[in-house]
Amino acid sequence: MRVGLLMACLPSLPWAALAVVVAPVELLGGGGTRLAVRALRYAAVLSGGSLVVGVLMGLILGGGLALASRAVTRVWGLALVGGLLGALLFPAEFVVVTLGTDGAYAQLGTTFLAWPVMTVVAAAHSADIVGRSRTRGWLWTPGPVQRLGRGR
């Protein structure tokens, strides 16, 4: 789920933070309360929507990789499956950014440019998600590795 949250939140949370900064500027700068409330609503849509999409992306990515790991034994094969799943799941973030910015070109453009980067992130972390490696420590909880023994 951590990779899904990373993939969803990294492109949109900067825009949510910008919307939070714009709200008091609109309020104090003469834009009125209507524009300030609109900016805060956009921030809530961007942050909340990205969290929901990130959880769903993480669950689908993890579940898909868990199923694929039964048939795919090589790390590069898992990376290919993870990259494909990441590329197919990332457009959900476009929906969040579109709703949270009213389809602004700059925000959608940077989200579009983040799409291949987030696909590579999903591919690079696929073996760790499935549990075939532990090269990326931030994906794992601290503590010793718990192995299942026979007869349990």
PLY file of the C-alpha trace (Angstrom):
ply
format ascii 1.0
element vertex 152
property float x
property float y
property float z
element edge 151
property int vertex1
property int vertex2
end_header
0.00 0.00 0.00
2.94 2.31 0.60
3.92 2.29 -3.07
0.34 3.05 -4.08
0.23 6.00 -1.71
3.55 7.24 -3.07
2.35 6.91 -6.65
-0.90 8.75 -5.99
0.16 11.42 -3.53
3.45 12.57 -5.03
1.93 14.20 -8.12
-1.05 15.85 -6.41
-0.10 16.82 -2.86
2.06 19.77 -4.00
-1.02 21.17 -5.74
-3.08 20.60 -2.59
-0.48 22.47 -0.55
-0.55 25.29 -3.06
-4.33 25.47 -2.78
-4.04 25.75 1.01
-1.63 28.67 0.55
-3.88 30.31 -2.04
-6.94 30.27 0.24
-5.75 32.92 2.74
-4.27 34.95 -0.10
-7.68 35.01 -1.77
-9.36 35.87 1.50
-6.99 38.68 2.48
-6.16 39.87 -1.01
-9.68 40.82 -1.95
-10.76 37.67 -3.76
-13.50 37.06 -1.25
-14.61 34.14 0.82
-16.09 32.33 -2.17
-12.68 31.92 -3.83
-11.01 31.05 -0.53
-13.56 28.31 0.18
-13.14 27.05 -3.38
-9.37 26.77 -2.91
-9.84 24.87 0.35
-12.34 22.55 -1.33
-9.79 21.87 -4.08
-7.17 21.09 -1.44
-9.54 18.65 0.26
-10.42 16.95 -3.03
-6.76 16.65 -4.02
-5.52 15.34 -0.69
-8.47 13.12 0.18
-8.90 11.81 -3.33
-5.21 11.04 -3.63
-5.27 9.12 -0.36
-8.25 7.04 -1.48
-6.75 6.42 -4.92
-3.39 5.60 -3.33
-4.89 2.99 -1.04
-6.79 1.43 -3.92
-3.72 1.51 -6.15
-1.63 -0.11 -3.45
-4.17 -2.84 -2.82
-4.63 -3.63 -6.50
-0.89 -3.48 -7.17
-0.10 -5.73 -4.21
-2.88 -8.16 -5.05
-1.94 -8.32 -8.70
1.70 -8.88 -7.90
0.81 -11.55 -5.34
-1.18 -13.41 -7.98
1.51 -12.93 -10.61
4.25 -14.12 -8.26
2.74 -17.61 -8.39
3.47 -17.84 -12.11
6.38 -15.41 -12.55
9.59 -16.47 -10.84
12.09 -13.91 -12.10
12.54 -10.46 -10.61
12.46 -8.83 -14.06
9.13 -10.56 -14.71
7.71 -9.12 -11.52
9.06 -5.72 -12.50
7.32 -6.02 -15.85
4.02 -6.97 -14.20
4.39 -4.20 -11.62
5.17 -1.63 -14.29
2.18 -2.70 -16.34
-0.13 -2.56 -13.32
1.29 0.82 -12.33
0.75 2.18 -15.83
-2.83 0.92 -15.88
-3.69 2.19 -12.39
-2.14 5.66 -12.59
-4.91 7.26 -14.73
-7.12 7.21 -11.63
-4.88 9.99 -10.35
-5.75 12.04 -13.44
-9.38 11.93 -12.34
-8.45 13.26 -8.90
-6.27 16.03 -10.32
-8.95 16.95 -12.86
-11.61 17.19 -10.15
-9.32 19.03 -7.76
-8.10 21.64 -10.23
-11.01 22.04 -12.67
-8.81 20.57 -15.40
-6.01 23.12 -15.16
-3.39 22.56 -17.85
-0.29 22.92 -15.67
-1.47 20.45 -13.06
-2.66 17.91 -15.62
0.55 18.35 -17.60
2.78 17.62 -14.63
0.60 14.66 -13.67
0.94 13.36 -17.22
4.73 13.74 -16.99
4.70 11.87 -13.68
2.94 8.88 -15.25
6.06 7.17 -16.68
8.03 8.00 -13.54
5.42 6.38 -11.30
5.31 3.38 -13.64
9.04 2.93 -13.11
8.54 3.32 -9.36
5.97 0.51 -9.39
8.27 -1.67 -11.49
11.31 -1.01 -9.32
9.49 -1.88 -6.10
7.67 -4.97 -7.38
10.05 -7.53 -5.93
9.89 -5.82 -2.54
6.10 -5.68 -2.63
5.88 -9.42 -3.23
8.55 -10.16 -0.65
11.23 -11.52 -2.96
13.76 -8.93 -1.80
14.26 -6.41 0.97
16.37 -3.84 -0.84
14.10 -0.90 -0.04
13.87 -0.56 3.71
11.07 2.01 3.75
8.64 -0.62 2.47
9.21 -2.93 5.42
8.23 -2.57 9.03
11.16 -2.44 11.44
12.12 -5.55 13.29
13.40 -9.00 12.53
12.13 -11.00 9.58
9.43 -13.43 10.60
9.55 -16.66 8.69
6.85 -19.27 8.66
8.12 -22.62 9.80
6.90 -26.01 8.71
4.06 -27.60 10.59
2.42 -24.32 11.63
0 1
1 2
2 3
3 4
4 5
5 6
6 7
7 8
8 9
9 10
10 11
11 12
12 13
13 14
14 15
15 16
16 17
17 18
18 19
19 20
20 21
21 22
22 23
23 24
24 25
25 26
26 27
27 28
28 29
29 30
30 31
31 32
32 33
33 34
34 35
35 36
36 37
37 38
38 39
39 40
40 41
41 42
42 43
43 44
44 45
45 46
46 47
47 48
48 49
49 50
50 51
51 52
52 53
53 54
54 55
55 56
56 57
57 58
58 59
59 60
60 61
61 62
62 63
63 64
64 65
65 66
66 67
67 68
68 69
69 70
70 71
71 72
72 73
73 74
74 75
75 76
76 77
77 78
78 79
79 80
80 81
81 82
82 83
83 84
84 85
85 86
86 87
87 88
88 89
89 90
90 91
91 92
92 93
93 94
94 95
95 96
96 97
97 98
98 99
99 100
100 101
101 102
102 103
103 104
104 105
105 106
106 107
107 108
108 109
109 110
110 111
111 112
112 113
113 114
114 115
115 116
116 117
117 118
118 119
119 120
120 121
121 122
122 123
123 124
124 125
125 126
126 127
127 128
128 129
129 130
130 131
131 132
132 133
133 134
134 135
135 136
136 137
137 138
138 139
139 140
140 141
141 142
142 143
143 144
144 145
145 146
146 147
147 148
148 149
149 150
150 151
